[in-house]
Amino acid sequence: MNERAVYNSEDGKWYGEHETPWVIRNLGVGEKVHPFHSAVADTYNEAFGVLFNHPLEIPQIQRSVRRVELA
């Protein structure tokens, strides 16, 4: 999954990338407007956990064997 949190400095809240308040939503007749999910957090990791209900998974750094060039 490609989930991202976006910070809005105007209201000091975090939003999901596609749920930001500046996104224009086209609704049909009879469709309900759902509120945006937002979070107040100090760090990106904290906001991500609140918005998506799971911690941010950072992949482990993997190193490969260095090649030695012989002259």
C-alpha positions as CSV (number, residue, x, y, z in Angstrom):
1,M,0.0,0.0,0.0
2,N,1.1,3.5,-0.7
3,E,-0.3,5.5,2.2
4,R,1.0,9.0,2.9
5,A,0.2,11.6,5.6
6,V,0.1,15.3,4.6
7,Y,0.5,18.1,7.1
8,N,-1.8,21.2,6.6
9,S,-0.1,24.2,8.2
10,E,-3.2,26.3,8.1
11,D,-5.1,24.3,10.6
12,G,-2.2,22.3,12.2
13,K,-3.6,18.9,11.3
14,W,-2.4,15.8,9.5
15,Y,-4.6,14.2,6.7
16,G,-4.4,11.2,4.5
17,E,-2.9,12.2,1.1
18,H,-6.2,11.9,-0.8
19,E,-8.4,13.3,2.1
20,T,-6.8,16.7,2.3
21,P,-9.3,19.6,2.7
22,W,-8.1,21.3,-0.5
23,V,-9.2,18.3,-2.7
24,I,-12.3,19.0,-4.7
25,R,-14.9,16.2,-4.3
26,N,-17.5,15.7,-7.0
27,L,-20.6,14.2,-5.5
28,G,-23.7,12.9,-7.3
29,V,-27.3,13.7,-6.2
30,G,-28.1,12.0,-3.0
31,E,-24.5,11.2,-2.0
32,K,-23.5,12.0,1.5
33,V,-20.4,14.1,2.2
34,H,-18.2,12.2,4.6
35,P,-15.9,14.2,6.9
36,F,-12.1,14.1,6.4
37,H,-10.2,12.0,8.9
38,S,-7.5,14.2,10.6
39,A,-5.0,13.9,13.4
40,V,-3.1,16.2,15.6
41,A,0.4,14.8,16.1
42,D,4.0,16.0,16.7
43,T,5.7,13.6,14.3
44,Y,5.0,12.0,10.9
45,N,5.1,8.5,12.5
46,E,2.6,9.4,15.1
47,A,0.2,11.0,12.6
48,F,0.5,8.0,10.3
49,G,-0.4,5.6,13.1
50,V,-3.5,7.6,14.0
51,L,-4.7,8.1,10.5
52,F,-4.2,4.6,9.2
53,N,-4.4,2.5,12.4
54,H,-1.1,0.8,11.9
55,P,2.5,1.9,12.4
56,L,4.7,3.1,9.6
57,E,6.8,0.2,8.3
58,I,10.3,1.3,7.4
59,P,12.2,-1.4,5.5
60,Q,15.5,-2.6,6.8
61,I,18.6,-1.2,5.1
62,Q,20.4,-4.0,3.2
63,R,23.9,-3.7,2.2
64,S,25.5,-5.5,-0.7
65,V,29.1,-6.8,-1.0
66,R,31.4,-4.1,-2.3
67,R,33.2,-4.8,-5.5
68,V,36.9,-4.4,-5.5
69,E,38.3,-3.2,-8.8
70,L,41.7,-4.6,-9.6
71,A,43.9,-2.3,-11.6
